[in-house]
Amino acid sequence: MITLKLNSNKRHHPMRLVTLRSSLTVQSTGAKPTPSRTQEFMKRLSYSALIATALLVSSPRSRAADTGAGDSEIKAVLRERVSPAGKIPGIVVGILDETGSRILSCGKLGSANEAPVDGGTVFEIGSATKVFTALLLADMAGRGELNLDDPISKYLPKSVKVPERNGRTITLVDLATHTSGLPRMPDHFAPKNPENPYADYTVEQLYTFLSGYTLTRDIGAEYEYSNFGAGLLGHILALRAGTNYEALVLQRICRPLGMTNTVIALSAGLKSRLAIGHNYAGQPVANWDIPTLAGAGALRSTANDLLKFLAANLNPANSELGPAMQLTHKARHHAGSQDMDVGLCWHISRRYGDEVVWHNGGTGGYHSFIGFDPLKKRGVVVLANSARTIDDLGFHFLDSKYPLDRSKRAVAIALEPEVLDHYVGRYAFVESPEVILTVTTSGDQLFVQPPGQPKVELLPRSETNFFLEVADAQATFWKDPSGKVSRLVWHQNGDHEAKRLKEMDAGADSFTATATASAGNIALGKPALASSEESGNPAQNGNDGKLASRWCASSGDVPQWWQVDLGGTATITNTQIIWEHSALYQYRIEVSSNQTNWTVAVDKTANSTPAQTSSDDLSARGRYVRVVIPALPEGSWASFWEFQVFGSNDGKQ
């Protein structure tokens, strides 16, 4: 029997199965979401998203070596990166210089497809799409269809309320320079399928978040890379042109430049040339679909096509798009460091004196880099069918003063799978318990995944010390006196302790399981599955196994629910809700064994008595438990900090 002692101000129970901690809010109208403490904490731990602006690795170099890498060096580096140790199936490099253009490649279409990659191989280019979005903006401005300084509200439906701050409203150029004040991603981003995370994000969700968001800093004051902002820009440009984003890119950019292999929707012929994406572990992964935020990262392309794009950027006088391209290259704001600026989506590095204009991109199974030196008239494309970064290759091939990143690869050691298995589990940060790191294994590799971010490999430096290859972050595992791993310390922007959560033990008489998940402010309109609402069931806008703040910015007629997966069937004896603020304290507790048929175990939807803690005894069996807050009258709202489930496991899993 496991007994958990609760704080003296809480009711005592022999078992606490699940604890969800967060500041949870459901609101019908009137208030706007503001960034939670979890959101601020997650910024310090973020290592990737649709694309991560590259951190340029600096080391002392001779100023004499100011030319890009030669072909022989490029071939040697590609062989190294595509080797089994490099864990990248294939890389294609395009070089553009005074001698013309050429392709150098190494590797294959996928781990199960031995066909070689080449200049015609199709890759997802991720956030390199953003420079196409910027070019559309500049081209439309040149045509007089819009002005860079136009407020975005001018082109959005009247029902959408665009946030303002100190008398300033967000403009098109603010979106293109990542200075709008909008976050990297919306707080309500909760994909149904993490393997294809943007596929189910809707225009309705975009509008709801925008209408309900409160800016935390002045517009134009600071650079913060925003996939949401770039996706919103692409959406607005398509609205203005009266078409969809892909059609606009094809009409305004691809056809004039002869880029016949740059699209979003692949033809049968292009699919036959599509490289298979692979994650950090080298395992094949699904392709990404990005319908609503297409301007942030939806394009697929080839090295041959991207060389045509770079050639036009390097020689703008030769293209009808030249004036617009030059407009995108102009530095407009500092971008996080003294030697980095941002133009219209393009980033401009001056780390070693000369300008390098560039962008990178990353999806679940691909990485891309495009860049050029306008003075030396040299351009580079690097495409890989792996989520592992190849940014250092792009910079080095452009200018050899940028070093290759070989430092961390040399220190990883090999550990037996039996050793790595000891670390598998979920770890909740002490300073922000709703943020969970999930640690898993695959063969002789260890992986970590924070909420809302891709799974990446933890490389062992010793038996208990690990590091990330994709970011400056490390993890140290600690054991309790019995020798069991009980916590880890995450080293990134400081040291952050995370305690290992106890999971259900199927062989025990009773157990303690804790489920915690990311908090944030989530704006919702009516659910996509309206039939669920019409049938009288709670709208299916809950977040399975995760927890997040929910703000309802519609008319208040959308129920909200938060679901907990206990990991196995259990007997549930009590639930508690610790309220933060609420005007009504109305809720239901529902239990299910299959997530299809739900039984109402507690019904307090008519409750009108405020209380700091709601405690309800019940007798129910099931694997899934959810708290449902019903549709609220206009102007009313509810918010709770903690949802606890108590019970025991009687061995009937």
N, C-alpha and C positions, 0 to 999 in steps of 0.2 A: 504494500500500500504506500502510495506517494502522497505526502501531505504538503500543501503549499500554504504558508501563512500570509494573509493579506494585511494591509495596513489597518490600524485600529479603527479608522473611520469608515471601513468597509465591512460588509457582512462576511463572516467566515464560512468557508465551505471546504469539505475534504478534498475536492478536486477543482482545479481551474483548467478547463480544456483549452480554451482559446481566449486570448485577450487581443482586441483590436484597439490600438491607440492612435488617436488623431484628433484634430479639430475638425469635426464634420458638420457641415452646414447645408441645409436645404432652404432655399429662399424662393419665394414666388415672384416678387417684384421689388423694386425700390433700391436695393443695395447692389454694390458692385464688388466682385472678388478682388482681393489684394494678395500679393505674394505671401505665401505662408512661410513659417520658419523652415519647413521641410524643403521648400523650393530653394531657399537661400543655401541650405546645407548641401543640397544636391548639386548646386552650381560648383561647389568646391570639390566634388567627387567626380564630376563628369569627365569621361574620357572619349566619348564619341557620340555622334548622332548621325543624321543623314550625311553630313560631312563635318569634319572638324577642321577648323583653320589650322594649318600646319604650324608646329613649333619648330622653327629652324634651329638645327643643332649647330652650335658655334664652337670653333676650336681655332687656335692660332694657325694661320696659313700665310704663305708668302704672297705678297701682292703681285709678284711677277707672273704667277700662274693664273692668268685671267681669261683663258679660253675654255670652252666646253670640252668635255671628255672626248677622246678620239674613238673611232669605231672599234678598234681592238680592245680598248679598255671597257667599252660598253658591252661587248660580247662576253668578256670575262666576268663582268659583274652580273650579267643576266644568267650565265651558267651557275654562278654561286647562289643567286636568289631562287632559281628554279630547281636547284638540287634538293634531295630529300630533306636536308637540314633547313632549307629556305622555306619549304612548305607552301610554295606558290606554284600551281600547276603550269601557268603560262604567263608570259609578259611580252608585250609588243611595244617597241619604241619607234617613234617617228622623229626624224631629224630634218630640220629645214635650215639651210645656211646659204652662203654665196655660191656653192656648187650645185644647189638644187635640193631636192628632197629625196629621202631614202628611208627604208624600213629595216630595222633589225629586230629579230624576234627569237624567242627560245621557249620551248615547252609545248603544251598540248591543250586541246579544248577542254579537257577535264580529266579527273582521276580515272574515269571509266571510258574515256574517248581519246585514243592515241593520235587523232588527226592534229597536225601542227597548227599553231596560231600564226597568223600573218596579218598583213595590212588590211585585209578585208574581213577579218574576224570581228564580230559584233560584241560589244561590251555595254553593260550599264555604266553610264558616266556620272551618275549621282549629281552632286552639287556643282559639277562643271557646267551643268544646265543653266546655272544662274547667270553666266555671262551671256548666254543667248537671250535670257529674259531682259538683261540690261540693254542689249543691242536692240531688242524690240522697242524698249522705252525710248532710247535715243532716236531711233528711226521714226517712231511716231511723233516725237517732238519736232524732228526736222521736217516732217510733212505737215506740221501745223495741226495735227489731230489732238494734241494735248500739250501742256507745258510741264516741265519737270517740277515746278513749284506748285502745281495744282494740288489742292487738298484731295485726298483719296475719297472723301465723302461725295465728291462731285460725280464719281463714277459708280458708286455703290447704290443699292436700293435704298429708298428713303427710310425703310423700316430698320436699317442698320445704323446704330448709334456709334460713331467713331470716337474713341476716347480723346480728350483734350487735356492740356495741362498748362496752367499759367497763361491762358489766352492764346496758346499756340495749338494748331491742329496738325495731324500727320499728313505729310505730302508724299508724292510719288518718289521724289529724290531721297526722302528720309528712308523709305523702304529699300531703295537701291544701294544705300550706303550703310545699312544696318545701324542707323541712328534714330529709329522711330520711337524707341523706348519699349517696343513690343518684345516679348521674351523669345528665347530660342525656339521653344515649342510651347503650344498652349497647355495650360495646366490640366485640361480635361482629356488630354491625349491618352486613350486607353484602348489600344488595338485588340480586337477579338483574336487575331492571329499574329503573334509576335514575329513569326517567320515572314509575314508580309504586312508590316505594321501600318502602312499608310492607306491600304486598300479600302478600308471601311470608313475613313474620315470624310465627312460630307460637307457640302457647301453650307448646309443648315448649321452644322456644328461650328464652322468657321465664323459665320455671322453671329451666332449666339455668343461665342467667346469674345469676339471683337466688341460687341455691344455691351458686354458686362465687365470688361477689363478696366482696371484703374492703373494708370501709368504711375510708376514709382520714381521717375526722374524726368527732367525736362526733355522735350523732343529736340533732337539735334545736338544734345550735350555730350553724349558718350556713345562710343561704338560698342555694340553687343551683337555678335553674329546671330542672325535670326532666320532659321528655316521657315518659320511661320510667316515672317514679313516678306521674304522672297516669294513664297508660294502665293501669298495674298497679292503681291504685285503682278505675278503672271496671270492670276485670275482677273484682276482689274483690267489688264491690257486686252485680254480676250473679250471681256464684256464690252470694252470700248470699240473693239473692232467688229463686234457682232459675230464672233466665231468661237471655236475652241482653241486652247493653247497650242496643240499640235499643229492644227491647220495654219495658225498664224506663223509659227516658226517655219513651216515648210514654204509658205507663200513669200514671206518677207526675207528669209535668210537662206534656207537650203537650196531652193531653186535658183536664185540669182548666183549663188556660189558653186553650183554644180554638185552639191552634197546630196547624193542619191541614197545614201545608206544611214542617214540620221533621222530617226523617227521615234515615236513612242510605241505605236502598235506595229508589231512585226509581221511582215508578209511571210508566206511559207518559205520563200527563198532566203530571207534574212534569218528566219528561225534555224535554218539548216547550217548557218554560219555563226550562230550564237554560242559564245564560250559559256561553259557551265560555271556558275558562281560557286565559290567555296568559302567556308568560314575560316576563322583563325586556326582551327584544328585541321584544316585541309579536307573537311567533309562537304559534299555537295549540299547546296541550299537552294531554296525557292527564289525565283525572281521577285522583284518588288513592283507593285502597281501603285501609282501615285496620282489618282485622278483629280483630286481637289487642289492639292498643293503642287501641281505639275511643274510650275515655274521654279520650284526649289530643287528638283532633282529627277525628273521623269524620263529624260532623253536616253536613248541608246544610240551608239555610233561606232565608227571604226577609226583606226589610226589614219587611214587614207583620207577619210572625210575631214577629220580634225586638222590634218596638215593643210587642207584647202582653207579651212577657217583661219588658221594661224597665218597663212600666206597673205590673206586679205587684211588681217590686222597689222602685219608687218609692212605692207605696201598699200596703204589706204587709197592712194591716188589711182590705183588700178581697179577699184571697185566702186560701184554706185553706193555701196554701204560705207565707203571710206569716211565721210564726215561724221556719221553716227558712231563708227568705231572709235575715231579719235576722241569723240566726246566721252565715251566710256572709259578711256585710258586716263583721263585727267584726274589727278589726286584731289580729293575733296575733304578728307577727314583722316586724322590719325586712327590707326587700327590696332590698338593694344600695345604698341611699343613705339619708340622714337624712330626706328628705321623701317616701320611698316605703315603704309597709308592704304586707303581704300578709294577707288574711283567709283564708277557705277558697277558694283559687284566685283570687278577685278581688284585683286590685291596687288600692291606695289611695294616690293622689298628693295631697300637700299643698304642692306647689311654690309656689303663689301664695296660700297661706293656706286657701282653701276646699277641702273634700274633693272629689275626683273618683274615683269607683269605676269601674274599667274592666278590660277585657281585649281583647286583639287576637288575630288568627289569620292564618296564612299557609300555603298549600299551593303546589304547583308552578305554579298558574295563577290563584290568587285571594288576596285580602287582605280582612280584616274588622276592624271595630272596633265594640265596644259599650261604652257608658259612661253614667254618670249623676251628677248633682250632687244628693245627697239633701237639701240645704238649699234650693236653688232649685227643686227638683222639675223638673229639666230632664234629658232623656235624648237620646242621639244614637246612631244606627246608621249605619255607613258600610260599604258592600259594593262591591268592585271585582272585575272579571274580569281581573285582572292580578296578577302576583307583586310588582309595585312597591308600596312602602309607601304607605298613606294614613292612617297613625296621626296625623300632624300635623293632618289635616283633622278627625278625630274630636275631638281635644283642643280645637282652635280653635273648632269649632262648639259645643262645650260651654261654653267659657270663652275669650273672645277674648284674655285675657292670655297664653294659650299661642300662640306665634307660628307662622305657616305657615313651612315650610322651603323657602325660595326661593333660599338662598344658593348651593348647588352647581349648580343648573340653569343659572345665568347664566354660569358660567365655562367650560363645555364648548365646545371648538372642533371644527370639521370637519376630518377627515383623509381623504385618498384611500385606497381599499382597498389599493392597491399599497404604501402606507406601512405599513398595519396588518399586511399579510402577513409582514413581516420579523419580527414578534414571535411568530408562531405556533410553538408547541412546548411542551415540558414542562420544568419548572424544579424542581430538587431543592434544598431548603433546606440550607445548609451545616451549621447547628447540629442539624438533624434530617433526614438525607438520605432517610429513608423517607417523608417528607411531600412530595408532588408537587403543584405548581400546573400545571394544564393550560390553556393559552392558545389560543383559537380565534377565528376570524372568521366573520361572516355579513354579506355585503354590506359596508357601510361602518361596521360595529360590531365592537368587540373584546370578547371575553368571557374570564372567568377562572373556574376551578372547582377548589377544593381537594378533597381526598378527603372523601366523605361529605356534601358540601354542594351546594346548587344552583349552577348556572351563572349568573353575574351579569355585567352589562355593566361594562367598564372605560371610563370617559369620559375623553377626552383634554383635558388642560389645556395641554399643549404636545405637540410631536412625540414626546417621550420620557417625559413625566410624565402619569400617569393617576390617576383617583380613582374610588371607589365611591360610588354614590348611596345605597346601603342601609346603609352603615356608615362609621365614621371610619377609612378605610383608603386608602392610596395605593400606587402602584407606579411605580418608575422603572426604565426599561430602559437598559442600558449595552452599548456595542459594544467589540469587541476592536480591535487596531490595523489589522486588515484591513477593518474596517467592518461585520463581522457581529455581530449581537446575541448576546452570550455569557452574560449574566446579567441578573437584575433584583434590585432591592431592594424588599422589601415593608415599607411603613411602617404598622405597627399595633402598639400597645403596644411600641414600640421599632423599630429597623431590623433587618431580617432578610434576609440575602443568600441568593439562590437561583441556582444555576448551571444553565444550559441543558443539557439532556441531548442527546447526539448520537444521531440516529436512523439507521436503515438507509438507505443510498443505493443504490437498485436498479441504478445504472449503474457502481458501483465494483467493483473486483476483490475488495476486502475492506472490512470496515466495523466500526465499534464502535457498539453500541447499548446503552443503559442503561435498564433499567426498575426503578423503585423505587416503592413504594406504602406506604400507611399501615400503621403497626404499632399493635397494641393487644392487649388480652387478650380472647380470644374463647372463650366457653364453648359447648360443643357437646354435645348428647346424640346419640342415634342419628340418622342422616341421614333426611330426609324420603323420599328415594328408597331405601328399604330393599332393593329388588330389586337395586340395583347391588352392595350388599354381599353379598347372597345368591349372586349369580352369580360371586363371586370377584374382581370388579373393585373398585378403590378407591371408597369411598363418595363420592358427588358433593357433598362439602361444601367443596370448594376454592373459591378466589376468583379467577376469571379475570383475569389481568393485574394483580392486586393482591396485596399481601402483608400478612399480619396474624398476630399471635400466636394460636395455636390451643390452647385448653385443653380437654381432654376430661374431662368430669366424670361420664361414665357408667362402665360396668364395664370400660372399656379395650379394647373389641372394635371400635372404629371407626377405620378407617384415616384418615389426614389427607394432603392433598396441596396443593402450591402450584404454580401454573402460570404460565409466562412466555410471552407472545406476542412473538416476535422481529420481527413486522411483515412477514415474508416468508420464503420458503423459504431455508434456509441449510445449509451443511455444518458439523456440530458435531463438534469434535475433542476437547474436554475439558470436564469440569465440576469445580467445587470447592465444597465445603461447609466453611465455617468455623464450628466448633461453639462454642457458649457452654458448655453443660453437657449431658451425656448419660450415661446409664448403659449404653446398648447401641450407639449409633451404627449402627442398622439403617435401611436405606433402599433405594429403587430410583430409578433415573433412567429416565424414559419419554419417548419422542419421538413426535410425531404431526404429520400435515399437515392434518388436518381436525377434530381434537378428538373424533373418534369412534373411530377405530382407533389404538390405542396400541401401540408397540413397546417392549419392555423392553430398554434399551441397557446398563444396569448393574444388577446385582442383588446387593446387600449385605445382604439381609434376614436372613442367618444370621451376620452379622458380630458379633464379640464383642471386638474389639480397639479400645480407646479411642484417639482421636487428636484433636489440636487442629484439623487440617485433613484432610479427605478429598478426594483428587484422583484422578480416574478418566479415563483415555484411552478414547475411543470413536470410532466412525466411523458417523455417522448423518446423514440429511437430514430436515429437517422445519421447520415453522414454530413449533410449540409444544413446549416442554420443561417437564417437571414433575418435582419431587422428591416422592417418596411415602414417608411414614413409616408402616409397617404397623401393624396392631392390636398394641398393647403389652400385656404381662402386667400384671396388677393391681399397682400400686405403682411401676411403672417409668415413665420419662419421657425426653424428649429435647428439646433446645433448641439452635437454631443462630442465628448472627448474619448469615451471608451465604451466598447461593447464587449462584455465578458460572457462566456458560456462555461457552465460547470456541469460535471457529470462523471461517469465512470465507464470504463471499458470492461464488459463482462466476458470477454473472450469471443463474442459472436461477431467477428469481423465481416 
